[in-house]
Amino acid sequence: PLWWVLGDDDVYVHLPKLRAALSAYDPSQPLLLSHLLPGCPGICGNGGAVLSWRLAESLVRNHGDRWIQSMVEHIMKGQFYWDVHIVQAAAWVKGARILDMKSLFGWGPFDEVCLARADRPTGWPPKSWKCVEVPGVCHCARSSLPATWHIKQNYLKS
């Protein structure tokens, strides 16, 4: 595969939109694409992350044992969030770049950021974030075509 997608079990991926967003990037470069947000240690993995084949291959072939050992050590210390530690692993690959991909959206349509109108400030999102309305779905997304949504609430409740 050209791209490897990482995400938790509560991340919804819209493949056509993800493919369209990825067409702007070169998978032969060592890239880690995710949601970068000040205050998030590592990357904000709520919306998932995408590794180019070049980065994934280098991590597995040249740093696989080191990465596994590092994750085991973090887990043993109670620090089990992969999205915090993947930045460190990516840094082991020469020339790796970590880029903000606005289509990877770490919130869902049932979160306050999507439900509240942009003219009703809630303190969220940060001022650096330009709200993009996705009509009927989200008042304040990061992209007009989000490729991922973090569906972490029980949306079936009435």
DRENZAKE-383484 format. One record per atom (N, C-alpha, C, O): residue in one letter; atom name; residue number from 1; x, y, z. Coordinates in Angstrom, 1 decimal. Layout:
<atoms>
   r    a     k       px       py       pz
   a   CA   NUM        X        Y        Z
...
</atoms>
This chain:
<atoms>
   r    a     k       px       py       pz
   p    N     1      0.8     -1.2      0.0
   p   CA     1      0.0      0.0      0.0
   p    C     1      0.9      1.3      0.0
   p    O     1      2.0      1.3      0.5
   l    N     2      0.3      2.3     -0.6
   l   CA     2      1.0      3.6     -0.6
   l    C     2      0.9      4.3      0.8
   l    O     2      1.9      5.0      1.2
   w    N     3     -0.2      4.1      1.5
   w   CA     3     -0.4      4.7      2.8
   w    C     3     -0.9      3.7      3.8
   w    O     3     -1.5      2.8      3.5
   w    N     4     -0.5      4.0      5.1
   w   CA     4     -0.9      3.2      6.2
   w    C     4     -1.7      4.1      7.2
   w    O     4     -1.2      5.1      7.6
   v    N     5     -2.9      3.7      7.5
   v   CA     5     -3.8      4.5      8.3
   v    C     5     -3.8      3.9      9.7
   v    O     5     -4.0      2.7      9.9
   l    N     6     -3.5      4.8     10.7
   l   CA     6     -3.6      4.4     12.1
   l    C     6     -4.8      5.1     12.8
   l    O     6     -5.0      6.3     12.5
   g    N     7     -5.5      4.4     13.5
   g   CA     7     -6.6      5.0     14.2
   g    C     7     -7.2      4.1     15.3
   g    O     7     -7.0      2.9     15.3
   d    N     8     -7.9      4.7     16.2
   d   CA     8     -8.5      4.0     17.3
   d    C     8     -9.9      3.4     16.7
   d    O     8    -10.3      3.7     15.6
   d    N     9    -10.5      2.6     17.6
   d   CA     9    -11.7      1.9     17.1
   d    C     9    -12.9      2.9     17.0
   d    O     9    -14.0      2.5     16.5
   d    N    10    -12.8      4.1     17.5
   d   CA    10    -13.9      5.1     17.4
   d    C    10    -13.6      6.1     16.3
   d    O    10    -14.2      7.2     16.4
   v    N    11    -12.7      5.8     15.4
   v   CA    11    -12.5      6.8     14.3
   v    C    11    -13.2      6.3     13.0
   v    O    11    -12.9      5.2     12.6
   y    N    12    -14.0      7.1     12.5
   y   CA    12    -14.7      6.8     11.3
   y    C    12    -13.9      7.3     10.1
   y    O    12    -13.5      8.5     10.1
   v    N    13    -13.6      6.5      9.1
   v   CA    13    -12.8      6.9      8.0
   v    C    13    -13.7      6.9      6.7
   v    O    13    -14.3      5.9      6.4
   h    N    14    -13.7      8.1      6.0
   h   CA    14    -14.5      8.2      4.8
   h    C    14    -13.4      8.0      3.7
   h    O    14    -12.7      9.0      3.3
   l    N    15    -13.3      6.8      3.1
   l   CA    15    -12.2      6.5      2.2
   l    C    15    -12.1      7.4      1.0
   l    O    15    -11.0      7.8      0.6
   p    N    16    -13.2      7.7      0.3
   p   CA    16    -13.0      8.6     -0.9
   p    C    16    -12.5      9.9     -0.5
   p    O    16    -11.6     10.5     -1.3
   k    N    17    -12.9     10.5      0.6
   k   CA    17    -12.3     11.8      1.0
   k    C    17    -10.9     11.7      1.4
   k    O    17    -10.1     12.6      1.2
   l    N    18    -10.6     10.6      2.1
   l   CA    18     -9.2     10.4      2.5
   l    C    18     -8.3     10.2      1.3
   l    O    18     -7.2     10.8      1.2
   r    N    19     -8.7      9.4      0.3
   r   CA    19     -7.9      9.3     -1.0
   r    C    19     -7.7     10.6     -1.6
   r    O    19     -6.6     10.9     -2.1
   a    N    20     -8.8     11.4     -1.7
   a   CA    20     -8.7     12.7     -2.3
   a    C    20     -7.7     13.6     -1.6
   a    O    20     -6.9     14.3     -2.2
   a    N    21     -7.7     13.6     -0.3
   a   CA    21     -6.8     14.4      0.5
   a    C    21     -5.4     14.0      0.4
   a    O    21     -4.5     14.8      0.3
   l    N    22     -5.2     12.7      0.3
   l   CA    22     -3.8     12.1      0.2
   l    C    22     -3.2     12.4     -1.1
   l    O    22     -2.0     12.3     -1.3
   s    N    23     -4.0     12.6     -2.1
   s   CA    23     -3.5     12.9     -3.5
   s    C    23     -2.6     14.1     -3.5
   s    O    23     -1.8     14.3     -4.5
   a    N    24     -2.6     14.9     -2.5
   a   CA    24     -1.8     16.1     -2.5
   a    C    24     -0.4     15.8     -1.9
   a    O    24      0.5     16.7     -1.9
   y    N    25     -0.1     14.6     -1.5
   y   CA    25      1.1     14.2     -0.8
   y    C    25      1.8     13.2     -1.6
   y    O    25      1.2     12.4     -2.4
   d    N    26      3.1     13.1     -1.4
   d   CA    26      4.0     12.1     -2.1
   d    C    26      4.3     10.9     -1.2
   d    O    26      5.1     11.1     -0.2
   p    N    27      3.8      9.7     -1.4
   p   CA    27      4.0      8.6     -0.5
   p    C    27      5.4      8.1     -0.5
   p    O    27      5.8      7.3      0.3
   s    N    28      6.2      8.5     -1.5
   s   CA    28      7.6      8.1     -1.5
   s    C    28      8.5      8.9     -0.6
   s    O    28      9.7      8.6     -0.4
   q    N    29      7.9      9.9      0.0
   q   CA    29      8.6     10.7      1.1
   q    C    29      8.2     10.2      2.4
   q    O    29      7.1      9.7      2.6
   p    N    30      9.2     10.2      3.4
   p   CA    30      8.8      9.7      4.8
   p    C    30      7.9     10.8      5.5
   p    O    30      8.4     11.7      6.1
   l    N    31      6.6     10.5      5.4
   l   CA    31      5.6     11.5      6.0
   l    C    31      4.8     10.9      7.0
   l    O    31      4.3      9.7      6.9
   l    N    32      4.5     11.6      8.1
   l   CA    32      3.5     11.3      9.1
   l    C    32      2.5     12.4      9.0
   l    O    32      2.8     13.6      9.3
   l    N    33      1.3     12.1      8.6
   l   CA    33      0.2     13.1      8.5
   l    C    33     -0.8     12.9      9.6
   l    O    33     -1.2     11.8      9.9
   s    N    34     -1.1     14.0     10.2
   s   CA    34     -2.1     13.9     11.3
   s    C    34     -2.6     15.3     11.7
   s    O    34     -2.3     16.3     11.0
   h    N    35     -3.3     15.4     12.8
   h   CA    35     -3.9     16.6     13.3
   h    C    35     -2.9     17.2     14.3
   h    O    35     -2.6     16.6     15.3
   l    N    36     -2.2     18.3     13.9
   l   CA    36     -1.3     18.9     14.8
   l    C    36     -2.0     20.1     15.5
   l    O    36     -2.6     20.9     14.8
   l    N    37     -1.9     20.1     16.8
   l   CA    37     -2.6     21.2     17.5
   l    C    37     -1.7     21.6     18.7
   l    O    37     -1.3     20.7     19.5
   p    N    38     -1.5     22.9     18.9
   p   CA    38     -0.7     23.3     20.1
   p    C    38     -1.4     22.7     21.4
   p    O    38     -2.6     22.7     21.5
   g    N    39     -0.6     22.2     22.3
   g   CA    39     -1.1     21.6     23.5
   g    C    39     -1.2     20.1     23.4
   g    O    39     -1.3     19.5     24.5
   c    N    40     -1.2     19.6     22.2
   c   CA    40     -1.3     18.1     22.1
   c    C    40      0.1     17.6     22.1
   c    O    40      1.0     18.0     21.3
   p    N    41      0.4     16.7     23.1
   p   CA    41      1.8     16.1     23.0
   p    C    41      1.8     15.1     21.8
   p    O    41      0.9     14.4     21.6
   g    N    42      2.9     15.2     21.1
   g   CA    42      3.0     14.4     19.9
   g    C    42      2.0     14.9     18.8
   g    O    42      2.1     16.1     18.5
   i    N    43      1.2     14.0     18.3
   i   CA    43      0.1     14.4     17.4
   i    C    43     -1.2     14.2     18.1
   i    O    43     -1.3     13.6     19.2
   c    N    44     -2.2     14.8     17.6
   c   CA    44     -3.6     14.6     18.2
   c    C    44     -4.2     13.5     17.4
   c    O    44     -4.7     13.7     16.3
   g    N    45     -4.1     12.3     17.9
   g   CA    45     -4.5     11.1     17.1
   g    C    45     -6.0     10.8     17.1
   g    O    45     -6.4      9.8     16.6
   n    N    46     -6.8     11.7     17.6
   n   CA    46     -8.2     11.5     17.7
   n    C    46     -8.8     11.3     16.3
   n    O    46     -9.7     10.5     16.1
   g    N    47     -8.3     11.9     15.3
   g   CA    47     -8.7     11.7     13.9
   g    C    47     -7.9     10.7     13.1
   g    O    47     -8.1     10.6     11.9
   g    N    48     -7.0     10.0     13.8
   g   CA    48     -6.2      9.1     13.2
   g    C    48     -4.9      9.7     12.6
   g    O    48     -4.7     10.9     12.8
   a    N    49     -4.1      8.9     12.0
   a   CA    49     -2.8      9.4     11.4
   a    C    49     -2.6      8.5     10.2
   a    O    49     -3.1      7.4     10.1
   v    N    50     -1.8      9.1      9.3
   v   CA    50     -1.4      8.4      8.1
   v    C    50      0.1      8.4      7.9
   v    O    50      0.7      9.4      8.0
   l    N    51      0.7      7.2      7.7
   l   CA    51      2.1      7.1      7.4
   l    C    51      2.3      6.8      5.9
   l    O    51      1.6      5.9      5.4
   s    N    52      3.2      7.4      5.3
   s   CA    52      3.5      7.1      3.9
   s    C    52      4.2      5.7      3.9
   s    O    52      4.7      5.3      4.9
   w    N    53      4.2      5.0      2.8
   w   CA    53      4.8      3.7      2.7
   w    C    53      6.3      3.9      3.0
   w    O    53      6.9      3.0      3.6
   r    N    54      6.9      5.0      2.6
   r   CA    54      8.4      5.2      2.9
   r    C    54      8.6      5.2      4.4
   r    O    54      9.6      4.6      4.8
   l    N    55      7.8      6.0      5.1
   l   CA    55      8.0      6.1      6.6
   l    C    55      7.7      4.7      7.2
   l    O    55      8.5      4.3      8.1
   a    N    56      6.6      4.1      6.9
   a   CA    56      6.2      2.8      7.5
   a    C    56      7.3      1.8      7.2
   a    O    56      7.7      1.0      8.1
   e    N    57      7.8      1.7      6.0
   e   CA    57      8.8      0.7      5.7
   e    C    57     10.1      0.9      6.5
   e    O    57     10.7      0.0      7.0
   s    N    58     10.5      2.2      6.6
   s   CA    58     11.7      2.5      7.3
   s    C    58     11.6      2.2      8.8
   s    O    58     12.5      1.7      9.4
   l    N    59     10.4      2.5      9.3
   l   CA    59     10.2      2.2     10.8
   l    C    59     10.2      0.7     11.0
   l    O    59     10.9      0.3     12.0
   v    N    60      9.6     -0.1     10.1
   v   CA    60      9.6     -1.5     10.3
   v    C    60     11.0     -2.2     10.1
   v    O    60     11.5     -2.9     10.9
   r    N    61     11.6     -1.8      9.0
   r   CA    61     12.9     -2.4      8.6
   r    C    61     14.0     -2.0      9.5
   r    O    61     14.9     -2.8      9.9
   n    N    62     14.1     -0.7      9.8
   n   CA    62     15.3     -0.2     10.5
   n    C    62     15.1      0.1     11.9
   n    O    62     16.1      0.3     12.7
   h    N    63     13.8      0.2     12.4
   h   CA    63     13.6      0.7     13.8
   h    C    63     12.5     -0.1     14.4
   h    O    63     12.0      0.3     15.5
   g    N    64     12.1     -1.3     13.8
   g   CA    64     11.0     -2.0     14.4
   g    C    64     11.2     -2.5     15.8
   g    O    64     10.3     -2.3     16.7
   d    N    65     12.3     -3.1     16.1
   d   CA    65     12.5     -3.6     17.4
   d    C    65     12.6     -2.5     18.4
   d    O    65     12.1     -2.6     19.5
   r    N    66     13.3     -1.4     18.0
   r   CA    66     13.4     -0.2     18.9
   r    C    66     12.0      0.4     19.2
   r    O    66     11.8      0.8     20.3
   w    N    67     11.2      0.5     18.2
   w   CA    67      9.8      1.0     18.3
   w    C    67      9.0      0.2     19.3
   w    O    67      8.4      0.7     20.2
   i    N    68      9.1     -1.2     19.1
   i   CA    68      8.3     -2.1     20.0
   i    C    68      8.8     -1.9     21.4
   i    O    68      8.0     -1.8     22.3
   q    N    69     10.1     -1.9     21.6
   q   CA    69     10.7     -1.8     22.9
   q    C    69     10.3     -0.5     23.6
   q    O    69     10.0     -0.5     24.8
   s    N    70     10.3      0.6     22.8
   s   CA    70      9.9      1.9     23.3
   s    C    70      8.4      1.9     23.7
   s    O    70      8.1      2.4     24.8
   m    N    71      7.6      1.3     22.9
   m   CA    71      6.2      1.2     23.3
   m    C    71      5.9      0.4     24.5
   m    O    71      5.1      0.7     25.4
   v    N    72      6.7     -0.8     24.7
   v   CA    72      6.5     -1.6     25.8
   v    C    72      6.9     -0.8     27.1
   v    O    72      6.3     -0.9     28.1
   e    N    73      8.0     -0.1     27.0
   e   CA    73      8.5      0.7     28.1
   e    C    73      7.4      1.8     28.5
   e    O    73      7.2      2.0     29.7
   h    N    74      6.9      2.4     27.5
   h   CA    74      5.8      3.4     27.8
   h    C    74      4.6      2.8     28.4
   h    O    74      4.0      3.4     29.3
   i    N    75      4.2      1.7     27.9
   i   CA    75      3.0      1.0     28.4
   i    C    75      3.2      0.6     29.9
   i    O    75      2.4      0.7     30.7
   m    N    76      4.4      0.1     30.2
   m   CA    76      4.8     -0.3     31.5
   m    C    76      4.7      0.9     32.5
   m    O    76      4.5      0.7     33.7
   k    N    77      4.9      2.1     32.0
   k   CA    77      4.9      3.3     32.8
   k    C    77      3.4      3.9     32.8
   k    O    77      3.2      4.9     33.4
   g    N    78      2.5      3.2     32.1
   g   CA    78      1.1      3.7     32.1
   g    C    78      0.9      4.8     31.0
   g    O    78     -0.1      5.5     31.0
   q    N    79      1.9      4.9     30.1
   q   CA    79      1.8      5.9     29.0
   q    C    79      1.6      5.2     27.7
   q    O    79      2.5      5.0     26.9
   f    N    80      0.3      4.8     27.5
   f   CA    80      0.0      3.9     26.4
   f    C    80     -0.5      4.5     25.1
   f    O    80     -0.9      3.8     24.2
   y    N    81     -0.6      5.8     25.1
   y   CA    81     -1.2      6.5     23.9
   y    C    81     -0.2      6.5     22.7
   y    O    81      0.9      7.2     22.8
   w    N    82     -0.5      5.8     21.7
   w   CA    82      0.4      5.7     20.5
   w    C    82      0.6      7.0     19.9
   w    O    82      1.7      7.2     19.4
   d    N    83     -0.4      7.9     19.9
   d   CA    83     -0.2      9.1     19.2
   d    C    83      0.8     10.1     19.8
   d    O    83      1.3     10.9     19.1
   v    N    84      1.0      9.9     21.1
   v   CA    84      2.0     10.7     21.8
   v    C    84      3.4     10.3     21.4
   v    O    84      4.3     11.1     21.3
   h    N    85      3.6      9.0     21.2
   h   CA    85      4.9      8.4     21.0
   h    C    85      5.3      8.2     19.6
   h    O    85      6.5      8.0     19.3
   i    N    86      4.4      8.3     18.6
   i   CA    86      4.8      8.0     17.2
   i    C    86      5.7      9.1     16.7
   i    O    86      6.4      8.8     15.7
   v    N    87      5.6     10.3     17.2
   v   CA    87      6.4     11.4     16.7
   v    C    87      7.9     11.1     17.0
   v    O    87      8.7     11.3     16.2
   q    N    88      8.1     10.5     18.2
   q   CA    88      9.5     10.1     18.6
   q    C    88     10.0      9.1     17.6
   q    O    88     11.2      9.2     17.1
   a    N    89      9.2      8.1     17.3
   a   CA    89      9.6      7.0     16.3
   a    C    89      9.8      7.6     14.9
   a    O    89     10.8      7.2     14.3
   a    N    90      9.0      8.5     14.5
   a   CA    90      9.1      9.1     13.2
   a    C    90     10.5      9.9     13.1
   a    O    90     11.1      9.9     12.0
   a    N    91     10.9     10.5     14.2
   a   CA    91     12.1     11.3     14.2
   a    C    91     13.3     10.4     14.0
   a    O    91     14.4     10.9     13.6
   w    N    92     13.2      9.1     14.2
   w   CA    92     14.3      8.2     14.0
   w    C    92     14.6      8.0     12.5
   w    O    92     15.7      7.6     12.1
   v    N    93     13.7      8.3     11.6
   v   CA    93     13.8      8.1     10.2
   v    C    93     14.3      9.4      9.6
   v    O    93     13.7     10.5      9.7
   k    N    94     15.5      9.3      9.0
   k   CA    94     16.1     10.5      8.4
   k    C    94     15.2     11.2      7.3
   k    O    94     14.6     10.5      6.5
   g    N    95     15.0     12.5      7.5
   g   CA    95     14.2     13.2      6.6
   g    C    95     12.7     13.2      6.8
   g    O    95     11.9     13.7      6.0
   a    N    96     12.3     12.4      7.9
   a   CA    96     10.8     12.3      8.1
   a    C    96     10.3     13.7      8.4
   a    O    96     10.9     14.5      9.1
   r    N    97      9.0     13.9      7.9
   r   CA    97      8.3     15.2      8.2
   r    C    97      7.0     14.8      8.8
   r    O    97      6.3     13.9      8.4
   i    N    98      6.6     15.6      9.7
   i   CA    98      5.3     15.5     10.4
   i    C    98      4.5     16.7      9.9
   i    O    98      4.8     17.8     10.2
   l    N    99      3.4     16.4      9.2
   l   CA    99      2.6     17.5      8.6
   l    C    99      1.1     17.5      9.2
   l    O    99      0.6     16.4      9.4
   d    N   100      0.6     18.6      9.3
   d   CA   100     -0.8     18.8      9.7
   d    C   100     -1.7     18.5      8.5
   d    O   100     -1.6     19.2      7.5
   m    N   101     -2.6     17.6      8.6
   m   CA   101     -3.6     17.3      7.6
   m    C   101     -4.9     17.6      8.1
   m    O   101     -5.5     16.9      8.9
   k    N   102     -5.5     18.7      7.6
   k   CA   102     -6.7     19.2      8.1
   k    C   102     -7.9     18.3      7.9
   k    O   102     -8.9     18.4      8.6
   s    N   103     -7.8     17.4      7.0
   s   CA   103     -8.9     16.5      6.7
   s    C   103     -9.0     15.4      7.8
   s    O   103    -10.1     14.7      7.9
   l    N   104     -8.0     15.2      8.6
   l   CA   104     -8.1     14.3      9.7
   l    C   104     -8.6     15.0     10.9
   l    O   104     -7.9     15.8     11.5
   f    N   105     -9.9     14.8     11.1
   f   CA   105    -10.6     15.7     12.1
   f    C   105    -10.8     14.9     13.4
   f    O   105    -11.4     13.8     13.4
   g    N   106    -10.4     15.4     14.5
   g   CA   106    -10.4     14.7     15.8
   g    C   106    -11.6     14.8     16.6
   g    O   106    -11.6     14.5     17.8
   w    N   107    -12.7     15.4     16.0
   w   CA   107    -13.9     15.5     16.7
   w    C   107    -15.0     14.9     15.8
   w    O   107    -14.8     14.7     14.7
   g    N   108    -16.2     14.8     16.4
   g   CA   108    -17.3     14.2     15.7
   g    C   108    -18.5     15.2     15.6
   g    O   108    -18.5     16.2     16.3
   p    N   109    -19.5     14.9     14.8
   p   CA   109    -20.6     15.8     14.6
   p    C   109    -21.4     16.0     15.9
   p    O   109    -22.3     16.8     15.9
   f    N   110    -21.2     15.2     16.9
   f   CA   110    -21.9     15.3     18.2
   f    C   110    -21.1     16.0     19.3
   f    O   110    -21.6     16.1     20.4
   d    N   111    -20.0     16.5     18.9
   d   CA   111    -19.1     17.3     19.9
   d    C   111    -19.5     18.7     19.8
   d    O   111    -20.0     19.2     18.8
   e    N   112    -19.2     19.4     20.9
   e   CA   112    -19.6     20.8     21.1
   e    C   112    -19.0     21.7     19.9
   e    O   112    -19.7     22.6     19.5
   v    N   113    -17.8     21.4     19.5
   v   CA   113    -17.2     22.2     18.4
   v    C   113    -18.0     22.1     17.1
   v    O   113    -18.1     23.1     16.3
   c    N   114    -18.7     21.0     16.9
   c   CA   114    -19.6     20.9     15.7
   c    C   114    -21.0     21.4     16.0
   c    O   114    -21.7     21.9     15.1
   l    N   115    -21.5     21.2     17.2
   l   CA   115    -22.9     21.6     17.5
   l    C   115    -23.1     23.1     17.7
   l    O   115    -24.1     23.7     17.3
   a    N   116    -22.1     23.8     18.3
   a   CA   116    -22.2     25.2     18.6
   a    C   116    -21.9     26.0     17.4
   a    O   116    -21.0     25.7     16.7
   r    N   117    -22.7     27.0     17.2
   r   CA   117    -22.4     27.9     16.1
   r    C   117    -21.1     28.7     16.4
   r    O   117    -20.8     29.0     17.5
   a    N   118    -20.4     29.0     15.3
   a   CA   118    -19.1     29.8     15.5
   a    C   118    -19.3     31.1     16.2
   a    O   118    -18.4     31.6     16.8
   d    N   119    -20.5     31.7     16.1
   d   CA   119    -20.7     33.0     16.7
   d    C   119    -21.1     32.9     18.2
   d    O   119    -21.3     33.9     18.9
   r    N   120    -21.1     31.6     18.7
   r   CA   120    -21.4     31.4     20.1
   r    C   120    -20.1     30.8     20.7
   r    O   120    -20.0     29.5     20.8
   p    N   121    -19.1     31.6     21.1
   p   CA   121    -17.8     31.0     21.5
   p    C   121    -18.0     30.1     22.8
   p    O   121    -18.7     30.4     23.7
   t    N   122    -17.3     29.0     22.7
   t   CA   122    -17.3     28.0     23.8
   t    C   122    -15.9     27.9     24.4
   t    O   122    -15.7     27.1     25.3
   g    N   123    -14.9     28.7     23.9
   g   CA   123    -13.5     28.5     24.3
   g    C   123    -12.8     27.5     23.4
   g    O   123    -11.6     27.3     23.5
   w    N   124    -13.6     26.8     22.6
   w   CA   124    -13.0     25.8     21.7
   w    C   124    -13.7     26.0     20.4
   w    O   124    -14.9     26.2     20.4
   p    N   125    -13.1     25.9     19.3
   p   CA   125    -11.7     25.6     19.1
   p    C   125    -10.7     26.8     19.4
   p    O   125    -11.2     27.9     19.6
   p    N   126     -9.4     26.5     19.3
   p   CA   126     -8.4     27.6     19.5
   p    C   126     -8.6     28.7     18.5
   p    O   126     -9.1     28.4     17.4
   k    N   127     -8.1     29.8     18.8
   k   CA   127     -8.2     31.0     17.9
   k    C   127     -7.4     30.7     16.6
   k    O   127     -7.8     31.3     15.5
   s    N   128     -6.4     29.9     16.6
   s   CA   128     -5.6     29.6     15.4
   s    C   128     -6.3     28.8     14.4
   s    O   128     -5.9     28.6     13.3
   w    N   129     -7.4     28.2     14.8
   w   CA   129     -8.2     27.3     14.0
   w    C   129     -9.2     28.0     13.2
   w    O   129    -10.1     28.7     13.8
   k    N   130     -9.2     27.9     11.9
   k   CA   130    -10.2     28.6     11.1
   k    C   130    -11.4     27.6     10.9
   k    O   130    -11.2     26.5     10.3
   c    N   131    -12.5     28.0     11.4
   c   CA   131    -13.7     27.2     11.3
   c    C   131    -14.2     27.1      9.8
   c    O   131    -14.3     28.1      9.1
   v    N   132    -14.5     25.8      9.4
   v   CA   132    -15.1     25.6      8.1
   v    C   132    -16.4     24.9      8.3
   v    O   132    -16.4     23.8      9.0
   e    N   133    -17.5     25.4      7.9
   e   CA   133    -18.8     24.8      8.1
   e    C   133    -19.0     23.6      7.1
   e    O   133    -18.7     23.8      5.9
   v    N   134    -19.4     22.5      7.6
   v   CA   134    -19.8     21.3      6.8
   v    C   134    -21.3     21.3      7.0
   v    O   134    -21.8     20.7      8.0
   p    N   135    -22.1     21.8      6.0
   p   CA   135    -23.5     22.0      6.2
   p    C   135    -24.2     20.7      6.6
   p    O   135    -24.1     19.7      6.1
   g    N   136    -25.0     20.9      7.7
   g   CA   136    -25.8     19.8      8.2
   g    C   136    -25.1     18.8      9.1
   g    O   136    -25.7     17.9      9.6
   v    N   137    -23.7     19.0      9.2
   v   CA   137    -22.9     18.1      9.9
   v    C   137    -22.1     18.7     11.0
   v    O   137    -22.1     18.2     12.2
   c    N   138    -21.4     19.8     10.7
   c   CA   138    -20.5     20.4     11.7
   c    C   138    -20.4     21.9     11.4
   c    O   138    -20.1     22.3     10.3
   h    N   139    -20.5     22.7     12.5
   h   CA   139    -20.4     24.1     12.3
   h    C   139    -18.9     24.6     12.3
   h    O   139    -18.7     25.7     11.8
   c    N   140    -18.0     23.8     12.8
   c   CA   140    -16.7     24.3     12.9
   c    C   140    -15.6     23.1     12.7
   c    O   140    -15.0     22.7     13.7
   a    N   141    -15.6     22.6     11.5
   a   CA   141    -14.6     21.6     11.1
   a    C   141    -13.3     22.3     10.7
   a    O   141    -13.2     23.5     10.6
   r    N   142    -12.2     21.5     10.4
   r   CA   142    -11.0     22.1     10.0
   r    C   142    -10.9     22.0      8.5
   r    O   142    -10.0     22.6      7.9
   s    N   143    -11.8     21.3      7.8
   s   CA   143    -11.7     21.1      6.4
   s    C   143    -13.2     21.0      5.9
   s    O   143    -14.1     20.6      6.6
   s    N   144    -13.4     21.4      4.7
   s   CA   144    -14.8     21.3      4.1
   s    C   144    -15.1     19.9      3.8
   s    O   144    -16.2     19.5      3.6
   l    N   145    -14.1     19.0      3.7
   l   CA   145    -14.2     17.6      3.4
   l    C   145    -13.5     16.7      4.4
   l    O   145    -12.5     16.1      4.0
   p    N   146    -14.0     16.7      5.7
   p   CA   146    -13.3     15.8      6.6
   p    C   146    -13.2     14.4      6.2
   p    O   146    -14.2     13.8      5.8
   a    N   147    -12.1     13.8      6.3
   a   CA   147    -11.9     12.4      5.9
   a    C   147    -12.1     11.5      7.1
   a    O   147    -12.4     10.3      6.9
   t    N   148    -11.9     12.0      8.3
   t   CA   148    -12.1     11.2      9.5
   t    C   148    -12.9     12.0     10.5
   t    O   148    -12.9     13.2     10.5
   w    N   149    -13.6     11.2     11.3
   w   CA   149    -14.4     11.8     12.4
   w    C   149    -14.1     10.9     13.6
   w    O   149    -14.0      9.7     13.5
   h    N   150    -14.0     11.6     14.8
   h   CA   150    -13.8     10.8     16.0
   h    C   150    -15.2     10.7     16.7
   h    O   150    -15.7     11.6     17.3
   i    N   151    -15.8      9.6     16.5
   i   CA   151    -17.2      9.3     17.0
   i    C   151    -17.0      8.6     18.4
   i    O   151    -17.0      7.4     18.5
   k    N   152    -16.9      9.4     19.5
   k   CA   152    -16.6      8.9     20.8
   k    C   152    -17.8      8.9     21.7
   k    O   152    -17.7      8.4     22.9
   q    N   153    -18.9      9.4     21.2
   q   CA   153    -20.1      9.4     22.1
   q    C   153    -21.2      8.5     21.5
   q    O   153    -21.2      8.2     20.4
   n    N   154    -22.1      8.1     22.4
   n   CA   154    -23.2      7.3     22.0
   n    C   154    -24.2      8.2     21.2
   n    O   154    -25.1      8.8     21.9
   y    N   155    -24.1      8.2     19.9
   y   CA   155    -25.0      9.1     19.1
   y    C   155    -26.4      8.5     19.0
   y    O   155    -27.3      9.1     18.5
   l    N   156    -26.6      7.2     19.4
   l   CA   156    -27.9      6.6     19.3
   l    C   156    -28.8      7.0     20.5
   l    O   156    -30.0      6.7     20.5
   k    N   157    -28.3      7.6     21.5
   k   CA   157    -29.1      8.1     22.7
   k    C   157    -30.0      9.2     22.2
   k    O   157    -29.7     10.0     21.3
   s    N   158    -31.3      9.2     22.7
   s   CA   158    -32.2     10.2     22.4
   s    C   158    -32.0     11.4     23.2
   s    O   158    -32.7     12.4     23.1
</atoms>
